[in-house]
Amino acid sequence: MMANSKQPLGKNGFKYREQYGVIILCDDAEAQERLFNQLKAQGYKLRVVTV
């Protein structure tokens, strides 16, 4: 269900908006950087996560 712009903000002032993502496991930081650069060049909106 998508957030309706007419819905009030939550108690903490946060307005929930669904997002969808894919996690790709990389062998190391260099592979992560190469993949990030390739996907960015293709126009994807990306976030880097290290756990």
C-alpha positions in Angstrom: 0.0 0.0 0.0 1.5 3.3 -1.0 1.5 6.3 1.4 -1.2 8.8 0.7 -0.1 12.4 0.7 -3.2 13.3 2.7 -2.4 10.9 5.6 -1.1 12.6 8.7 2.5 12.2 9.8 3.3 9.6 12.5 3.9 10.6 16.1 7.6 11.0 15.4 6.9 13.2 12.3 8.0 10.4 9.9 6.0 9.8 6.8 6.3 6.2 5.7 7.0 5.4 2.1 7.5 1.9 0.7 10.8 1.2 -1.0 12.0 -1.9 -2.7 15.6 -3.1 -3.1 17.9 -5.9 -3.9 21.0 -7.0 -1.9 23.9 -8.3 -3.9 26.7 -10.0 -1.9 30.2 -9.2 -3.0 33.5 -11.0 -2.4 35.3 -7.9 -1.2 35.3 -4.0 -1.2 36.9 -3.8 -4.7 34.1 -6.0 -6.2 31.5 -3.9 -4.4 33.0 -0.7 -5.8 33.1 -2.2 -9.4 29.5 -3.4 -9.2 28.4 0.0 -7.7 30.0 1.9 -10.6 28.6 -0.4 -13.2 25.0 -0.1 -11.8 25.3 3.6 -11.3 26.4 4.1 -14.9 23.2 2.2 -15.9 21.1 4.8 -14.0 20.2 2.8 -10.9 19.7 4.7 -7.6 22.1 3.0 -5.2 23.2 2.9 -1.5 26.4 1.2 -0.3 26.0 -1.0 2.8 28.7 -2.8 4.7 27.8 -5.2 7.5 
